[in-house]
């Protein structure tokens, strides 16, 4: 059941991404990026089993962040996609601080939400540092590698550039986040399993989202010599 839900949501989420990008171009991609980076940081708290692997939610929305920066890179250039990473960081930071601050209000006698919000937004500093460090390294690495390959392939082979850049960048993301957040918390064999299963699911999303970026770019003229 989880696997079916996963695939249905992937088609829905990236299908919606195609529609938004075709209607609103790069501006729509920015909105998708910001929404996705916030959603994935909440969904990642839920643990489940997918394809026989211990996993967390959030892989599809997080995959969307790489998908959207690749779309913006292809249509607006490197600098614009780098700006989006900064926008996403600001949005995530403001959201996190706002929700953490909300916990300081004393709940009313009939309130039932406080304990649930506290469970989600009582951030552990180590996890927050891991999340933000991995975010910056992986996102900027993806943009850098995507454009390096774009130049090397003279703008051709989008499917290959998209998959190589996203898959390797998500490997960095997984290694950095899990090392900072979980080193010393789990034994080395367990930590290695977390590395592998987390990265494999992210790589699967990167592979499955490839047709959607072609649909989003269909009929879109690519920029020439944009930095």
C-alpha positions as CSV (number, residue, x, y, z in Angstrom):
1,X,0.0,0.0,0.0
2,X,2.8,2.4,0.9
3,X,4.5,1.8,-2.5
4,X,1.3,2.5,-4.4
5,X,0.7,5.7,-2.4
6,X,4.3,6.7,-3.1
7,X,4.0,6.3,-6.8
8,X,0.6,8.0,-7.0
9,X,1.8,10.9,-5.1
10,X,5.0,11.2,-7.2
11,X,2.9,11.4,-10.4
12,X,0.5,13.9,-8.8
13,X,3.3,16.1,-7.3
14,X,5.5,16.3,-10.4
15,X,2.5,16.4,-12.7
16,X,1.3,19.5,-10.7
17,X,4.9,20.8,-11.0
18,X,4.7,20.5,-14.8
19,X,1.4,22.5,-14.9
20,X,2.7,25.2,-12.6
21,X,5.9,25.6,-14.6
22,X,4.2,25.7,-17.9
23,X,1.7,28.3,-16.6
24,X,4.0,30.5,-14.6
25,X,7.5,29.6,-15.9
26,X,10.4,30.2,-13.5
27,X,8.3,32.1,-11.1
28,X,6.1,29.1,-10.6
29,X,9.2,26.9,-10.0
30,X,10.3,29.3,-7.2
31,X,6.9,28.8,-5.5
32,X,7.2,25.0,-5.9
33,X,10.7,25.1,-4.4
34,X,9.7,27.0,-1.3
35,X,6.6,25.0,-0.7
36,X,8.6,21.7,-1.2
37,X,11.5,22.6,1.1
38,X,9.1,23.4,3.9
39,X,6.9,20.3,3.4
40,X,9.8,17.9,3.2
41,X,11.2,19.1,6.5
42,X,7.9,18.3,8.2
43,X,7.2,15.0,6.4
44,X,10.7,13.7,7.1
45,X,9.6,13.2,10.7
46,X,7.3,10.3,9.7
47,X,8.9,6.9,9.4
48,X,7.6,4.1,7.3
49,X,8.7,1.1,5.1
50,X,9.0,1.6,1.3
51,X,10.0,-1.2,-1.1
52,X,11.3,-3.2,1.8
53,X,13.5,-0.4,3.1
54,X,13.2,1.6,6.4
55,X,12.5,5.1,5.2
56,X,11.0,8.5,6.0
57,X,8.6,10.7,4.1
58,X,9.7,13.8,2.3
59,X,11.7,12.2,-0.5
60,X,9.3,13.4,-3.2
61,X,9.0,17.0,-2.1
62,X,12.7,17.2,-1.5
63,X,13.3,15.7,-5.0
64,X,11.1,18.6,-6.3
65,X,13.6,21.1,-5.0
66,X,16.3,19.7,-7.3
67,X,13.9,19.4,-10.1
68,X,12.8,23.0,-9.9
69,X,16.4,24.3,-9.7
70,X,17.2,22.3,-12.8
71,X,14.2,23.8,-14.5
72,X,15.3,27.3,-13.6
73,X,18.9,26.6,-14.6
74,X,17.7,25.4,-18.0
75,X,15.5,28.4,-18.6
76,X,17.0,31.3,-16.6
77,X,20.5,30.3,-15.9
78,X,22.9,29.6,-13.0
79,X,22.5,32.8,-11.0
80,X,18.7,32.7,-10.9
81,X,18.8,29.1,-9.7
82,X,21.3,30.0,-7.0
83,X,19.0,32.9,-5.8
84,X,16.2,30.3,-5.4
85,X,18.3,28.3,-3.0
86,X,18.7,31.5,-0.9
87,X,15.0,32.2,-1.1
88,X,14.2,28.7,0.1
89,X,16.6,29.0,3.0
90,X,15.1,32.3,4.2
91,X,11.5,30.8,3.9
92,X,12.5,27.7,5.8
93,X,14.2,29.6,8.5
94,X,11.4,32.1,9.0
95,X,8.9,29.3,9.0
96,X,10.9,27.3,11.6
97,X,11.4,30.2,13.9
98,X,7.8,31.3,13.7
99,X,6.5,27.8,14.5
100,X,9.0,27.4,17.3
101,X,8.0,30.8,18.8
102,X,4.3,29.8,18.7
103,X,5.0,27.1,21.3
104,X,5.8,29.8,23.9
105,X,2.2,30.9,24.0
106,X,0.3,29.3,26.9
107,X,-2.4,27.1,25.4
108,X,-6.1,27.5,26.5
109,X,-7.9,24.9,28.6
110,X,-9.6,23.4,25.5
111,X,-6.5,23.3,23.3
112,X,-5.4,20.0,21.9
113,X,-2.8,21.1,19.4
114,X,0.1,22.3,21.6
115,X,1.6,18.9,22.3
116,X,1.4,17.9,18.7
117,X,3.0,21.1,17.5
118,X,5.7,20.7,20.2
119,X,6.5,17.2,19.0
120,X,7.1,18.6,15.5
121,X,8.7,21.9,16.1
122,X,10.8,21.4,19.2
123,X,13.9,21.3,17.1
124,X,17.0,19.6,18.3
125,X,19.9,22.0,17.5
126,X,22.2,19.2,16.1
127,X,19.5,18.1,13.6
128,X,18.9,21.7,12.6
129,X,22.6,22.3,11.9
130,X,22.7,19.0,10.0
131,X,19.7,20.0,7.9
132,X,20.9,23.5,6.9
133,X,24.4,22.4,6.2
134,X,23.3,19.5,4.0
135,X,20.8,21.8,2.3
136,X,23.4,24.4,1.2
137,X,26.0,21.9,0.1
138,X,23.6,19.7,-1.9
139,X,21.7,22.5,-3.5
140,X,24.7,24.5,-4.7
141,X,26.5,21.4,-5.7
142,X,23.5,20.4,-7.9
143,X,23.5,23.7,-9.6
144,X,27.2,23.7,-10.2
145,X,27.3,20.2,-11.5
146,X,24.2,20.7,-13.7
147,X,25.9,23.6,-15.4
148,X,29.2,21.9,-15.7
149,X,27.5,19.0,-17.5
150,X,25.4,21.4,-19.6
151,X,28.6,23.0,-20.9
152,X,30.3,19.7,-21.4
153,X,27.3,18.3,-23.4
154,X,26.7,21.6,-25.2
155,X,23.1,21.8,-23.8
156,X,22.2,18.2,-24.9
157,X,21.3,15.1,-22.9
158,X,19.1,16.8,-20.3
159,X,18.0,13.4,-18.9
160,X,21.6,12.5,-18.2
161,X,22.5,15.9,-16.7
162,X,19.5,16.0,-14.5
163,X,20.0,12.5,-13.1
164,X,23.8,12.8,-12.6
165,X,23.6,16.2,-10.9
166,X,20.6,15.3,-8.7
167,X,21.8,11.8,-7.7
168,X,25.3,12.9,-6.7
169,X,24.0,16.0,-4.9
170,X,21.6,14.0,-2.9
171,X,24.4,11.6,-2.0
172,X,26.2,14.6,-0.5
173,X,23.0,15.6,1.2
174,X,22.5,12.2,2.7
175,X,26.1,11.8,3.9
176,X,26.3,15.3,5.5
177,X,22.9,15.2,7.2
178,X,23.1,11.6,8.5
179,X,26.7,12.1,9.7
180,X,26.1,15.3,11.6
181,X,22.7,14.2,13.0
182,X,23.3,10.6,13.7
183,X,27.0,10.0,14.3
184,X,27.3,8.4,17.7
185,X,23.6,8.0,18.0
186,X,23.5,4.7,16.0
187,X,26.1,2.0,15.6
188,X,28.1,2.1,12.4
189,X,26.3,-0.8,10.7
190,X,22.9,0.9,11.3
191,X,24.3,4.2,10.2
192,X,25.6,2.7,6.9
193,X,22.1,1.2,6.3
194,X,20.5,4.6,6.9
195,X,23.0,6.1,4.4
196,X,22.2,3.5,1.7
197,X,18.4,3.3,2.0
198,X,17.9,7.1,2.2
199,X,20.1,7.7,-0.8
200,X,18.5,4.9,-2.9
201,X,15.0,6.4,-2.4
202,X,16.2,9.8,-3.3
203,X,17.9,8.4,-6.4
204,X,14.7,6.6,-7.4
205,X,12.7,9.8,-7.2
206,X,15.4,11.5,-9.4
207,X,15.1,8.8,-12.0
208,X,11.3,8.8,-12.0
209,X,11.0,12.6,-12.2
210,X,13.0,12.8,-15.5
211,X,10.0,12.6,-17.9
212,X,8.3,15.5,-16.0
213,X,11.1,18.0,-16.6
214,X,10.9,17.3,-20.3
215,X,7.1,18.0,-20.2
216,X,7.7,21.2,-18.2
217,X,10.3,22.4,-20.7
218,X,8.4,21.4,-23.8
219,X,8.4,24.4,-26.2
220,X,10.5,26.4,-23.8
221,X,13.4,28.2,-25.4
222,X,16.7,27.7,-23.6
223,X,18.9,30.7,-22.8
224,X,22.2,31.2,-24.5
225,X,25.4,31.7,-22.6
226,X,23.7,32.5,-19.3
227,X,26.0,32.4,-16.3
